Amino acid sequence: MLAAEIKSGRIICLEGNLGSGKTTFAQGLLRELGIKGPYTSPTFLIIKNYQKKIPISPAKSGSRQGGDKSPACQSLALAGRQFPNKSQKIKSKIQNVYHVDAYRIKAKDILNLGWKEMLAEKNNIIIIEWADRIKKIIPRGAIWIKFKWLGQNKRKITFK
């Protein structure tokens, strides 16, 4: 459901203790954005780039009359969204989804890994695990999601 509402240019910041569900959430979000797996944690890579162009400018409501018949649009249409047909210009497309693991780095270090370039491209989505460790370089307007482990199969997830 969140994936259907994410626009290109967004930064999704995930914070929480080890084992609280950040990586699992990120992998599910990648899947729902239409990115094909396998999804690997960028723990050792720091940044994993998934390249994919998918339409993300659905109309607010209504039927899919004349809409795109692609599998991505068909599956998202099940959520009650209308998609433009292929002849209509789609204003915004995701070009890259970056999955960042900031556990082992500092804000100044990520600047040397292409951070400014990732932010400059407005068709990117950036998902950051351990985002609280690089908070000072994350622009305003980011979506913050906090995970709290409550038990073996129980989590508290807070959006801000």
DRENTORKOL-3810 file (N, C-alpha, C; in nm, 4 decimals):
REM DRENTORKOL-3810
@n.u->0.0822; n.v->-0.1186; n.w->0.0000; ca.u->0.0000; ca.v->0.0000; ca.w->0.0000; c.u->0.0870; c.v->0.1254; c.w->0.0000
@n.u->0.1915; n.v->0.1274; n.w->0.0810; ca.u->0.2832; ca.v->0.2407; ca.w->0.0843; c.u->0.3487; c.v->0.2603; c.w->-0.0512
@n.u->0.3882; n.v->0.1510; n.w->-0.1163; ca.u->0.4573; ca.v->0.1593; ca.w->-0.2449; c.u->0.3733; c.v->0.2326; c.w->-0.3488
@n.u->0.2422; n.v->0.2130; n.w->-0.3473; ca.u->0.1547; ca.v->0.2783; ca.w->-0.4443; c.u->0.1499; c.v->0.4291; c.w->-0.4247
@n.u->0.1840; n.v->0.4764; n.w->-0.3073; ca.u->0.1782; ca.v->0.6190; ca.w->-0.2762; c.u->0.3130; c.v->0.6896; c.w->-0.2879
@n.u->0.4200; n.v->0.6135; n.w->-0.3036; ca.u->0.5537; ca.v->0.6737; ca.w->-0.3083; c.u->0.5774; c.v->0.7363; c.w->-0.4445
@n.u->0.6224; n.v->0.8594; n.w->-0.4436; ca.u->0.6557; ca.v->0.9314; ca.w->-0.5656; c.u->0.8072; c.v->0.9321; c.w->-0.5817
@n.u->0.8516; n.v->0.9470; n.w->-0.7053; ca.u->0.9950; ca.v->0.9558; ca.w->-0.7269; c.u->1.0485; c.v->1.0794; c.w->-0.6548
@n.u->1.1750; n.v->1.0726; n.w->-0.6183; ca.u->1.2374; ca.v->1.1812; ca.w->-0.5440; c.u->1.2214; c.v->1.1679; c.w->-0.3935
@n.u->1.1576; n.v->1.0610; n.w->-0.3474; ca.u->1.1349; ca.v->1.0433; ca.w->-0.2039; c.u->1.2506; c.v->0.9714; c.w->-0.1373
@n.u->1.2686; n.v->1.0031; n.w->-0.0110; ca.u->1.3671; ca.v->0.9358; ca.w->0.0726; c.u->1.2904; c.v->0.8684; c.w->0.1851
@n.u->1.3117; n.v->0.7387; n.w->0.2001; ca.u->1.2453; ca.v->0.6593; ca.w->0.3028; c.u->1.3511; c.v->0.6242; c.w->0.4063
@n.u->1.3375; n.v->0.6780; n.w->0.5263; ca.u->1.4356; ca.v->0.6585; ca.w->0.6334; c.u->1.3838; c.v->0.5558; c.w->0.7330
@n.u->1.4610; n.v->0.4494; n.w->0.7506; ca.u->1.4227; ca.v->0.3424; ca.w->0.8421; c.u->1.5143; c.v->0.3458; c.w->0.9627
@n.u->1.4550; n.v->0.3449; n.w->1.0821; ca.u->1.5357; ca.v->0.3421; ca.w->1.2036; c.u->1.4772; c.v->0.2426; c.w->1.3019
@n.u->1.5652; n.v->0.1856; n.w->1.3826; ca.u->1.5232; ca.v->0.0876; ca.w->1.4817; c.u->1.6399; c.v->-0.0014; c.w->1.5191
@n.u->1.6226; n.v->-0.0761; n.w->1.6255; ca.u->1.7288; ca.v->-0.1641; ca.w->1.6735; c.u->1.7547; c.v->-0.2789; c.w->1.5770
@n.u->1.8672; n.v->-0.3449; n.w->1.5956; ca.u->1.9035; ca.v->-0.4629; ca.w->1.5184; c.u->1.7930; c.v->-0.5677; c.w->1.5321
@n.u->1.7488; n.v->-0.6228; n.w->1.4206; ca.u->1.6457; ca.v->-0.7261; ca.w->1.4230; c.u->1.5038; c.v->-0.6751; c.w->1.4344
@n.u->1.4846; n.v->-0.5443; n.w->1.4194; ca.u->1.3499; ca.v->-0.4888; ca.w->1.4362; c.u->1.2661; c.v->-0.4924; c.w->1.3083
@n.u->1.3263; n.v->-0.5280; n.w->1.1948; ca.u->1.2489; ca.v->-0.5433; ca.w->1.0721; c.u->1.2808; c.v->-0.4468; c.w->0.9595
@n.u->1.3863; n.v->-0.3684; n.w->0.9731; ca.u->1.4193; ca.v->-0.2689; ca.w->0.8708; c.u->1.4493; c.v->-0.3333; c.w->0.7350
@n.u->1.5352; n.v->-0.4336; n.w->0.7342; ca.u->1.5735; ca.v->-0.4978; ca.w->0.6081; c.u->1.4556; c.v->-0.5705; c.w->0.5456
@n.u->1.3790; n.v->-0.6411; n.w->0.6246; ca.u->1.2617; ca.v->-0.7124; ca.w->0.5732; c.u->1.1627; c.v->-0.6133; c.w->0.5127
@n.u->1.1419; n.v->-0.5012; n.w->0.5797; ca.u->1.0530; ca.v->-0.3974; ca.w->0.5286; c.u->1.1059; c.v->-0.3427; c.w->0.3960
@n.u->1.2357; n.v->-0.3118; n.w->0.3910; ca.u->1.2960; ca.v->-0.2578; ca.w->0.2687; c.u->1.2805; c.v->-0.3562; c.w->0.1529
@n.u->1.3013; n.v->-0.4839; n.w->0.1789; ca.u->1.2880; ca.v->-0.5852; ca.w->0.0745; c.u->1.1437; c.v->-0.5948; c.w->0.0252
@n.u->1.0481; n.v->-0.5863; n.w->0.1155; ca.u->0.9074; ca.v->-0.5867; ca.w->0.0765; c.u->0.8711; c.v->-0.4637; c.w->-0.0049
@n.u->0.9255; n.v->-0.3493; n.w->0.0330; ca.u->0.9002; ca.v->-0.2258; ca.w->-0.0399; c.u->0.9582; c.v->-0.2344; c.w->-0.1812
@n.u->1.0787; n.v->-0.2878; n.w->-0.1934; ca.u->1.1388; ca.v->-0.3069; ca.w->-0.3258; c.u->1.0497; c.v->-0.3946; c.w->-0.4135
@n.u->1.0011; n.v->-0.5028; n.w->-0.3568; ca.u->0.9138; ca.v->-0.5945; ca.w->-0.4308; c.u->0.7870; c.v->-0.5216; c.w->-0.4760
@n.u->0.7252; n.v->-0.4449; n.w->-0.3862; ca.u->0.6012; ca.v->-0.3743; ca.w->-0.4188; c.u->0.6235; c.v->-0.2601; c.w->-0.5175
@n.u->0.7446; n.v->-0.2082; n.w->-0.5249; ca.u->0.7769; ca.v->-0.1052; ca.w->-0.6239; c.u->0.7988; c.v->-0.1653; c.w->-0.7623
@n.u->0.7985; n.v->-0.2977; n.w->-0.7702; ca.u->0.8152; ca.v->-0.3637; ca.w->-0.8985; c.u->0.9581; c.v->-0.4013; c.w->-0.9311
@n.u->1.0470; n.v->-0.3889; n.w->-0.8352; ca.u->1.1871; ca.v->-0.4259; ca.w->-0.8550; c.u->1.1984; c.v->-0.5773; c.w->-0.8437
@n.u->1.2636; n.v->-0.6389; n.w->-0.9404; ca.u->1.2815; ca.v->-0.7842; ca.w->-0.9368; c.u->1.3971; c.v->-0.8195; c.w->-0.8445
@n.u->1.3792; n.v->-0.9271; n.w->-0.7669; ca.u->1.4829; ca.v->-0.9745; ca.w->-0.6762; c.u->1.5922; c.v->-1.0461; c.w->-0.7513
@n.u->1.6891; n.v->-1.0988; n.w->-0.6846; ca.u->1.6929; ca.v->-1.1108; ca.w->-0.5386; c.u->1.7280; c.v->-0.9775; c.w->-0.4732
@n.u->1.6787; n.v->-0.9611; n.w->-0.3526; ca.u->1.7047; ca.v->-0.8411; ca.w->-0.2740; c.u->1.8078; c.v->-0.8773; c.w->-0.1685
@n.u->1.9194; n.v->-0.8110; n.w->-0.1736; ca.u->2.0239; ca.v->-0.8397; ca.w->-0.0760; c.u->2.0453; c.v->-0.7177; c.w->0.0118
@n.u->2.0797; n.v->-0.7422; n.w->0.1350; ca.u->2.1076; ca.v->-0.6323; ca.w->0.2265; c.u->2.2378; c.v->-0.5655; c.w->0.1835
@n.u->2.2412; n.v->-0.4332; n.w->0.1797; ca.u->2.3637; ca.v->-0.3641; ca.w->0.1397; c.u->2.4630; c.v->-0.3448; c.w->0.2543
@n.u->2.4589; n.v->-0.4311; n.w->0.3554; ca.u->2.5440; ca.v->-0.4157; ca.w->0.4731; c.u->2.6904; c.v->-0.3974; c.w->0.4360
@n.u->2.7422; n.v->-0.4802; n.w->0.3481; ca.u->2.8834; ca.v->-0.4708; ca.w->0.3127; c.u->2.9077; c.v->-0.3797; c.w->0.1936
@n.u->2.8083; n.v->-0.3645; n.w->0.1079; ca.u->2.8207; ca.v->-0.2762; ca.w->-0.0076; c.u->2.7946; c.v->-0.1303; c.w->0.0290
@n.u->2.7246; n.v->-0.1052; n.w->0.1346; ca.u->2.6764; ca.v->0.0254; ca.w->0.1811; c.u->2.5574; c.v->0.0719; c.w->0.0962
@n.u->2.5723; n.v->0.0720; n.w->-0.0373; ca.u->2.4646; ca.v->0.1174; ca.w->-0.1255; c.u->2.4414; c.v->0.0128; c.w->-0.2340
@n.u->2.3170; n.v->-0.0263; n.w->-0.2508; ca.u->2.2774; ca.v->-0.1183; ca.w->-0.3575; c.u->2.1828; c.v->-0.0422; c.w->-0.4489
@n.u->2.2130; n.v->-0.0399; n.w->-0.5788; ca.u->2.1313; ca.v->0.0320; ca.w->-0.6757; c.u->2.0466; c.v->-0.0664; c.w->-0.7551
@n.u->1.9156; n.v->-0.0459; n.w->-0.7504; ca.u->1.8226; ca.v->-0.1233; ca.w->-0.8316; c.u->1.7704; c.v->-0.0303; c.w->-0.9398
@n.u->1.7970; n.v->-0.0612; n.w->-1.0655; ca.u->1.7510; ca.v->0.0233; ca.w->-1.1750; c.u->1.6239; c.v->-0.0351; c.w->-1.2341
@n.u->1.5240; n.v->0.0502; n.w->-1.2454; ca.u->1.3963; ca.v->0.0051; ca.w->-1.2998; c.u->1.3159; c.v->0.1272; c.w->-1.3364
@n.u->1.2509; n.v->0.1230; n.w->-1.4492; ca.u->1.1602; ca.v->0.2310; ca.w->-1.4866; c.u->1.0187; c.v->0.1777; c.w->-1.4756
@n.u->0.9432; n.v->0.2340; n.w->-1.3846; ca.u->0.8047; ca.v->0.1924; ca.w->-1.3664; c.u->0.7171; c.v->0.3156; c.w->-1.3517
@n.u->0.5983; n.v->0.3155; n.w->-1.4101; ca.u->0.5102; ca.v->0.4314; ca.w->-1.3971; c.u->0.4603; c.v->0.4454; c.w->-1.2542
@n.u->0.4556; n.v->0.5699; n.w->-1.2051; ca.u->0.4059; ca.v->0.5913; ca.w->-1.0691; c.u->0.3112; c.v->0.7098; c.w->-1.0596
@n.u->0.2475; n.v->0.7465; n.w->-1.1680; ca.u->0.1568; ca.v->0.8609; ca.w->-1.1659; c.u->0.0129; c.v->0.8180; c.w->-1.1899
@n.u->-0.0451; n.v->0.7415; n.w->-1.0960; ca.u->-0.1831; ca.v->0.6978; ca.w->-1.1146; c.u->-0.2805; c.v->0.8130; c.w->-1.0958
@n.u->-0.3955; n.v->0.8038; n.w->-1.1636; ca.u->-0.5033; ca.v->0.8982; ca.w->-1.1363; c.u->-0.5569; c.v->0.8660; c.w->-0.9975
@n.u->-0.6210; n.v->0.9610; n.w->-0.9351; ca.u->-0.6657; ca.v->0.9430; ca.w->-0.7966; c.u->-0.7689; c.v->0.8322; c.w->-0.7807
@n.u->-0.8652; n.v->0.8230; n.w->-0.8717; ca.u->-0.9677; ca.v->0.7200; ca.w->-0.8570; c.u->-1.0338; c.v->0.6934; c.w->-0.9906
@n.u->-1.1225; n.v->0.5975; n.w->-0.9918; ca.u->-1.1961; ca.v->0.5670; ca.w->-1.1130; c.u->-1.1570; c.v->0.4324; c.w->-1.1690
@n.u->-1.2165; n.v->0.3999; n.w->-1.2820; ca.u->-1.1891; ca.v->0.2699; ca.w->-1.3429; c.u->-1.0654; c.v->0.2782; c.w->-1.4307
@n.u->-1.0270; n.v->0.1631; n.w->-1.4827; ca.u->-0.9087; ca.v->0.1561; ca.w->-1.5670; c.u->-0.9478; c.v->0.1636; c.w->-1.7145
@n.u->-1.0470; n.v->0.2376; n.w->-1.7512; ca.u->-1.0921; ca.v->0.2444; ca.w->-1.8895; c.u->-0.9770; c.v->0.2865; c.w->-1.9795
@n.u->-0.9413; n.v->0.1985; n.w->-2.0724; ca.u->-0.8340; ca.v->0.2297; ca.w->-2.1651; c.u->-0.6981; c.v->0.2308; c.w->-2.0990
@n.u->-0.6884; n.v->0.1791; n.w->-1.9798; ca.u->-0.5634; ca.v->0.1855; ca.w->-1.9048; c.u->-0.4588; c.v->0.0888; c.w->-1.9544
@n.u->-0.3414; n.v->0.1037; n.w->-1.9038; ca.u->-0.2274; ca.v->0.0185; ca.w->-1.9372; c.u->-0.2562; c.v->-0.1244; c.w->-1.8928
@n.u->-0.2258; n.v->-0.2212; n.w->-1.9773; ca.u->-0.2503; ca.v->-0.3622; ca.w->-1.9469; c.u->-0.1243; c.v->-0.4329; c.w->-1.8971
@n.u->-0.0176; n.v->-0.3589; n.w->-1.8697; ca.u->0.1062; ca.v->-0.4224; ca.w->-1.8243; c.u->0.0844; c.v->-0.4877; c.w->-1.6883
@n.u->0.1611; n.v->-0.5944; n.w->-1.6564; ca.u->0.1441; ca.v->-0.6633; ca.w->-1.5280; c.u->0.1573; c.v->-0.5701; c.w->-1.4078
@n.u->0.2519; n.v->-0.4753; n.w->-1.4145; ca.u->0.2696; ca.v->-0.3841; ca.w->-1.3010; c.u->0.1441; c.v->-0.3006; c.w->-1.2799
@n.u->0.0885; n.v->-0.2493; n.w->-1.3886; ca.u->-0.0324; ca.v->-0.1678; ca.w->-1.3770; c.u->-0.1524; c.v->-0.2520; c.w->-1.3377
@n.u->-0.1614; n.v->-0.3741; n.w->-1.3893; ca.u->-0.2734; ca.v->-0.4605; ca.w->-1.3536; c.u->-0.2725; c.v->-0.4928; c.w->-1.2051
@n.u->-0.1555; n.v->-0.5251; n.w->-1.1508; ca.u->-0.1514; ca.v->-0.5603; ca.w->-1.0091; c.u->-0.1798; c.v->-0.4394; c.w->-0.9213
@n.u->-0.1315; n.v->-0.3220; n.w->-0.9597; ca.u->-0.1596; ca.v->-0.2029; ca.w->-0.8811; c.u->-0.3042; c.v->-0.1585; c.w->-0.8980
@n.u->-0.3639; n.v->-0.1902; n.w->-1.0129; ca.u->-0.5036; ca.v->-0.1541; ca.w->-1.0344; c.u->-0.5946; c.v->-0.2278; c.w->-0.9381
@n.u->-0.5513; n.v->-0.3415; n.w->-0.8910; ca.u->-0.6306; ca.v->-0.4157; ca.w->-0.7937; c.u->-0.6510; c.v->-0.3358; c.w->-0.6660
@n.u->-0.5628; n.v->-0.2415; n.w->-0.6415; ca.u->-0.5757; ca.v->-0.1571; ca.w->-0.5233; c.u->-0.6720; c.v->-0.0415; c.w->-0.5487
@n.u->-0.7424; n.v->-0.0436; n.w->-0.6621; ca.u->-0.8424; ca.v->0.0589; ca.w->-0.6904; c.u->-0.7853; c.v->0.1841; c.w->-0.7522
@n.u->-0.6726; n.v->0.1738; n.w->-0.8195; ca.u->-0.6100; ca.v->0.2905; ca.w->-0.8794; c.u->-0.6231; c.v->0.2842; c.w->-1.0318
@n.u->-0.6345; n.v->0.3985; n.w->-1.0941; ca.u->-0.6425; ca.v->0.4056; ca.w->-1.2395; c.u->-0.5062; c.v->0.4468; c.w->-1.2926
@n.u->-0.4632; n.v->0.3829; n.w->-1.4019; ca.u->-0.3353; ca.v->0.4152; ca.w->-1.4612; c.u->-0.3569; c.v->0.4654; c.w->-1.6029
@n.u->-0.2740; n.v->0.5585; n.w->-1.6462; ca.u->-0.2884; ca.v->0.6098; ca.w->-1.7822; c.u->-0.2532; c.v->0.5019; c.w->-1.8837
@n.u->-0.3114; n.v->0.5127; n.w->-2.0044; ca.u->-0.2723; ca.v->0.4156; ca.w->-2.1061; c.u->-0.1367; c.v->0.4557; c.w->-2.1631
@n.u->-0.0803; n.v->0.3689; n.w->-2.2455; ca.u->0.0561; ca.v->0.3900; ca.w->-2.2928; c.u->0.0707; c.v->0.5150; c.w->-2.3776
@n.u->-0.0374; n.v->0.5632; n.w->-2.4370; ca.u->-0.0279; ca.v->0.6817; ca.w->-2.5218; c.u->-0.0235; c.v->0.8107; c.w->-2.4399
@n.u->-0.0620; n.v->0.8038; n.w->-2.3137; ca.u->-0.0572; ca.v->0.9220; ca.w->-2.2287; c.u->0.0829; c.v->0.9375; c.w->-2.1717
@n.u->0.1247; n.v->1.0605; n.w->-2.1595; ca.u->0.2577; ca.v->1.0856; ca.w->-2.1053; c.u->0.2547; c.v->1.0676; c.w->-1.9539
@n.u->0.3434; n.v->0.9851; n.w->-1.9051; ca.u->0.3559; ca.v->0.9663; ca.w->-1.7608; c.u->0.4604; c.v->1.0650; c.w->-1.7123
@n.u->0.4222; n.v->1.1541; n.w->-1.6232; ca.u->0.5094; ca.v->1.2627; ca.w->-1.5807; c.u->0.6296; c.v->1.2170; c.w->-1.5003
@n.u->0.6141; n.v->1.1130; n.w->-1.4236; ca.u->0.7211; ca.v->1.0764; ca.w->-1.3324; c.u->0.7474; c.v->0.9273; c.w->-1.3374
@n.u->0.8736; n.v->0.8903; n.w->-1.3506; ca.u->0.9116; ca.v->0.7491; ca.w->-1.3505; c.u->1.0275; c.v->0.7304; c.w->-1.2547
@n.u->1.0240; n.v->0.6205; n.w->-1.1866; ca.u->1.1367; ca.v->0.5861; ca.w->-1.1011; c.u->1.2476; c.v->0.5352; c.w->-1.1916
@n.u->1.3666; n.v->0.5915; n.w->-1.1782; ca.u->1.4804; ca.v->0.5441; ca.w->-1.2562; c.u->1.5687; c.v->0.4521; c.w->-1.1737
@n.u->1.5921; n.v->0.4895; n.w->-1.0500; ca.u->1.6771; ca.v->0.4103; ca.w->-0.9616; c.u->1.6143; c.v->0.4043; c.w->-0.8234
@n.u->1.6275; n.v->0.2898; n.w->-0.7605; ca.u->1.5938; ca.v->0.2784; ca.w->-0.6193; c.u->1.7236; c.v->0.2405; c.w->-0.5499
@n.u->1.7692; n.v->0.3282; n.w->-0.4625; ca.u->1.8919; ca.v->0.3033; ca.w->-0.3876; c.u->1.8557; c.v->0.2513; c.w->-0.2494
@n.u->1.9162; n.v->0.1405; n.w->-0.2115; ca.u->1.8991; ca.v->0.0832; ca.w->-0.0780; c.u->2.0315; c.v->0.1045; c.w->-0.0058
@n.u->2.0279; n.v->0.1863; n.w->0.0978; ca.u->2.1490; ca.v->0.2263; ca.w->0.1703; c.u->2.1464; c.v->0.1662; c.w->0.3101
@n.u->2.2595; n.v->0.1131; n.w->0.3537; ca.u->2.2750; ca.v->0.0663; ca.w->0.4917; c.u->2.3800; c.v->0.1555; c.w->0.5570
@n.u->2.3357; n.v->0.2441; n.w->0.6443; ca.u->2.4247; ca.v->0.3421; ca.w->0.7066; c.u->2.4802; c.v->0.2957; c.w->0.8410
@n.u->2.4673; n.v->0.1682; n.w->0.8723; ca.u->2.5116; ca.v->0.1180; ca.w->1.0028; c.u->2.6605; c.v->0.1408; c.w->1.0270
@n.u->2.7437; n.v->0.1187; n.w->0.9254; ca.u->2.8887; ca.v->0.1247; ca.w->0.9441; c.u->2.9527; c.v->0.2538; c.w->0.8954
@n.u->2.8736; n.v->0.3534; n.w->0.8577; ca.u->2.9339; ca.v->0.4748; ca.w->0.8033; c.u->2.8863; c.v->0.5989; c.w->0.8772
@n.u->2.9549; n.v->0.7071; n.w->0.8504; ca.u->2.9181; ca.v->0.8379; ca.w->0.9053; c.u->2.8673; c.v->0.9242; c.w->0.7908
@n.u->2.7992; n.v->1.0312; n.w->0.8265; ca.u->2.7423; ca.v->1.1204; ca.w->0.7258; c.u->2.8487; c.v->1.1698; c.w->0.6283
@n.u->2.9657; n.v->1.2070; n.w->0.6786; ca.u->3.0704; ca.v->1.2594; ca.w->0.5895; c.u->3.1199; c.v->1.1526; c.w->0.4923
@n.u->3.1148; n.v->1.0260; n.w->0.5333; ca.u->3.1610; ca.v->0.9177; ca.w->0.4462; c.u->3.0660; c.v->0.8924; c.w->0.3299
@n.u->2.9378; n.v->0.9021; n.w->0.3554; ca.u->2.8412; ca.v->0.8748; ca.w->0.2482; c.u->2.8453; c.v->0.9831; c.w->0.1407
@n.u->2.8903; n.v->1.1013; n.w->0.1769; ca.u->2.9040; ca.v->1.2078; ca.w->0.0774; c.u->3.0027; c.v->1.1678; c.w->-0.0320
@n.u->3.1013; n.v->1.0859; n.w->0.0019; ca.u->3.2010; ca.v->1.0394; ca.w->-0.0951; c.u->3.1514; c.v->0.9221; c.w->-0.1793
@n.u->3.0327; n.v->0.8736; n.w->-0.1508; ca.u->2.9783; ca.v->0.7579; ca.w->-0.2226; c.u->2.8679; c.v->0.7963; c.w->-0.3215
@n.u->2.8611; n.v->0.9240; n.w->-0.3573; ca.u->2.7633; ca.v->0.9686; ca.w->-0.4560; c.u->2.6313; c.v->1.0161; c.w->-0.3989
@n.u->2.6284; n.v->1.0494; n.w->-0.2704; ca.u->2.5051; ca.v->1.0939; ca.w->-0.2044; c.u->2.4403; c.v->1.2125; c.w->-0.2757
@n.u->2.5205; n.v->1.3146; n.w->-0.3061; ca.u->2.4644; ca.v->1.4346; ca.w->-0.3693; c.u->2.4077; c.v->1.4033; c.w->-0.5074
@n.u->2.4728; n.v->1.3134; n.w->-0.5792; ca.u->2.4239; ca.v->1.2741; ca.w->-0.7109; c.u->2.2928; c.v->1.1963; c.w->-0.6997
@n.u->2.2814; n.v->1.1113; n.w->-0.5985; ca.u->2.1564; ca.v->1.0372; ca.w->-0.5777; c.u->2.0415; c.v->1.1336; c.w->-0.5493
@n.u->2.0691; n.v->1.2352; n.w->-0.4676; ca.u->1.9662; ca.v->1.3334; ca.w->-0.4330; c.u->1.9300; c.v->1.4228; c.w->-0.5513
@n.u->2.0284; n.v->1.4533; n.w->-0.6350; ca.u->2.0070; ca.v->1.5461; ca.w->-0.7462; c.u->1.9114; c.v->1.4905; c.w->-0.8508
@n.u->1.9120; n.v->1.3611; n.w->-0.8700; ca.u->1.8234; ca.v->1.2988; ca.w->-0.9691; c.u->1.6852; c.v->1.2815; c.w->-0.9069
@n.u->1.5906; n.v->1.3587; n.w->-0.9539; ca.u->1.4571; ca.v->1.3611; ca.w->-0.8939; c.u->1.3738; c.v->1.2370; c.w->-0.9232
@n.u->1.4220; n.v->1.1483; n.w->-1.0080; ca.u->1.3489; ca.v->1.0250; ca.w->-1.0364; c.u->1.4012; c.v->0.9071; c.w->-0.9564
@n.u->1.4809; n.v->0.9344; n.w->-0.8551; ca.u->1.5317; ca.v->0.8294; ca.w->-0.7671; c.u->1.4445; c.v->0.8165; c.w->-0.6433
@n.u->1.4454; n.v->0.6980; n.w->-0.5867; ca.u->1.3922; ca.v->0.6748; ca.w->-0.4530; c.u->1.5083; c.v->0.6206; c.w->-0.3721
@n.u->1.5240; n.v->0.6691; n.w->-0.2503; ca.u->1.6330; ca.v->0.6239; ca.w->-0.1641; c.u->1.5727; c.v->0.5660; c.w->-0.0365
@n.u->1.6063; n.v->0.4408; n.w->-0.0083; ca.u->1.5633; ca.v->0.3729; ca.w->0.1143; c.u->1.6873; c.v->0.3592; c.w->0.2014
@n.u->1.6834; n.v->0.4140; n.w->0.3228; ca.u->1.8021; ca.v->0.4144; ca.w->0.4090; c.u->1.7744; c.v->0.3407; c.w->0.5389
@n.u->1.8477; n.v->0.2316; n.w->0.5612; ca.u->1.8440; ca.v->0.1641; ca.w->0.6910; c.u->1.9438; c.v->0.2340; c.w->0.7826
@n.u->1.9120; n.v->0.2406; n.w->0.9101; ca.u->1.9946; ca.v->0.3097; ca.w->1.0100; c.u->2.0085; c.v->0.4580; c.w->0.9742
@n.u->1.9024; n.v->0.5170; n.w->0.9220; ca.u->1.9046; ca.v->0.6557; ca.w->0.8759; c.u->1.9380; c.v->0.7543; c.w->0.9872
@n.u->1.9072; n.v->0.7185; n.w->1.1111; ca.u->1.9365; ca.v->0.8083; ca.w->1.2227; c.u->2.0865; c.v->0.8341; c.w->1.2366
@n.u->2.1713; n.v->0.7480; n.w->1.1813; ca.u->2.3170; ca.v->0.7657; ca.w->1.1890; c.u->2.3675; c.v->0.8729; c.w->1.0927
@n.u->2.2885; n.v->0.9064; n.w->0.9915; ca.u->2.3295; ca.v->1.0100; ca.w->0.8956; c.u->2.2231; c.v->1.1200; c.w->0.8855
@n.u->2.1515; n.v->1.1384; n.w->0.9929; ca.u->2.0370; ca.v->1.2300; ca.w->0.9965; c.u->2.0708; c.v->1.3715; c.w->0.9481
@n.u->2.1906; n.v->1.4185; n.w->0.9779; ca.u->2.2239; ca.v->1.5575; ca.w->0.9454; c.u->2.2358; c.v->1.5848; c.w->0.7953
@n.u->2.2474; n.v->1.4815; n.w->0.7124; ca.u->2.2552; ca.v->1.5056; ca.w->0.5678; c.u->2.1270; c.v->1.4653; c.w->0.4942
@n.u->2.0277; n.v->1.4227; n.w->0.5675; ca.u->1.9007; ca.v->1.3836; ca.w->0.5047; c.u->1.8124; c.v->1.5078; c.w->0.4903
@n.u->1.7684; n.v->1.5364; n.w->0.3682; ca.u->1.6865; ca.v->1.6563; ca.w->0.3455; c.u->1.5512; c.v->1.6493; c.w->0.4163
@n.u->1.4967; n.v->1.7654; n.w->0.4412; ca.u->1.3611; ca.v->1.7733; ca.w->0.4966; c.u->1.2642; c.v->1.7097; c.w->0.3992
@n.u->1.1558; n.v->1.6609; n.w->0.4522; ca.u->1.0535; ca.v->1.5999; ca.w->0.3688; c.u->1.0682; c.v->1.4496; c.w->0.3540
@n.u->1.1733; n.v->1.3940; n.w->0.4124; ca.u->1.1916; ca.v->1.2486; ca.w->0.4068; c.u->1.0819; c.v->1.1808; c.w->0.4891
@n.u->1.0477; n.v->1.0599; n.w->0.4509; ca.u->0.9527; ca.v->0.9790; ca.w->0.5273; c.u->1.0331; c.v->0.8991; c.w->0.6287
@n.u->1.0019; n.v->0.9149; n.w->0.7574; ca.u->1.0725; ca.v->0.8428; ca.w->0.8634; c.u->0.9828; c.v->0.7317; c.w->0.9164
@n.u->1.0380; n.v->0.6114; n.w->0.9210; ca.u->0.9647; ca.v->0.4954; ca.w->0.9712; c.u->1.0488; c.v->0.4319; c.w->1.0807
@n.u->0.9920; n.v->0.4258; n.w->1.2011; ca.u->1.0642; ca.v->0.3714; ca.w->1.3163; c.u->1.0088; c.v->0.2332; c.w->1.3511
@n.u->1.1005; n.v->0.1389; n.w->1.3709; ca.u->1.0658; ca.v->0.0005; ca.w->1.4031; c.u->1.1055; c.v->-0.0296; c.w->1.5467
@n.u->1.0141; n.v->-0.0923; n.w->1.6187; ca.u->1.0440; ca.v->-0.1336; ca.w->1.7558; c.u->1.0064; c.v->-0.2803; c.w->1.7702
@n.u->1.1017; n.v->-0.3608; n.w->1.8147; ca.u->1.0816; ca.v->-0.5039; ca.w->1.8345; c.u->1.0027; c.v->-0.5242; c.w->1.9626
@n.u->0.8871; n.v->-0.5908; n.w->1.9530; ca.u->0.8032; ca.v->-0.6161; ca.w->2.0700; c.u->0.7976; c.v->-0.7636; c.w->2.1071
@n.u->0.8462; n.v->-0.8480; n.w->2.0199; ca.u->0.8432; ca.v->-0.9920; ca.w->2.0425; c.u->0.8794; c.v->-1.0648; c.w->1.9148
@n.u->0.8870; n.v->-1.1972; n.w->1.9232; ca.u->0.9304; ca.v->-1.2793; ca.w->1.8098; c.u->0.8607; c.v->-1.2426; c.w->1.6789
@n.u->0.7315; n.v->-1.2266; n.w->1.6810; ca.u->0.6564; ca.v->-1.1944; ca.w->1.5594; c.u->0.5751; c.v->-1.0665; c.w->1.5745
@n.u->0.6241; n.v->-0.9743; n.w->1.6539; ca.u->0.5477; ca.v->-0.8533; ca.w->1.6810; c.u->0.6396; c.v->-0.7315; c.w->1.6755
@n.u->0.5971; n.v->-0.6302; n.w->1.5978; ca.u->0.6723; ca.v->-0.5062; ca.w->1.5844; c.u->0.5777; c.v->-0.3877; c.w->1.5988
@n.u->0.6308; n.v->-0.2779; n.w->1.6449; ca.u->0.5572; ca.v->-0.1520; ca.w->1.6428; c.u->0.6250; c.v->-0.0666; c.w->1.5365
@n.u->0.5468; n.v->-0.0200; n.w->1.4399; ca.u->0.6004; ca.v->0.0608; ca.w->1.3305; c.u->0.5329; c.v->0.1968; c.w->1.3357
@n.u->0.6147; n.v->0.3016; n.w->1.3429; ca.u->0.5649; ca.v->0.4379; ca.w->1.3542; c.u->0.6120; c.v->0.5194; c.w->1.2343
@n.u->0.5189; n.v->0.5889; n.w->1.1694; ca.u->0.5514; ca.v->0.6759; ca.w->1.0561; c.u->0.5541; c.v->0.8202; c.w->1.1041
@n.u->0.6531; n.v->0.8954; n.w->1.0568; ca.u->0.6550; ca.v->1.0392; ca.w->1.0874; c.u->0.7115; c.v->1.1172; c.w->0.9722
END
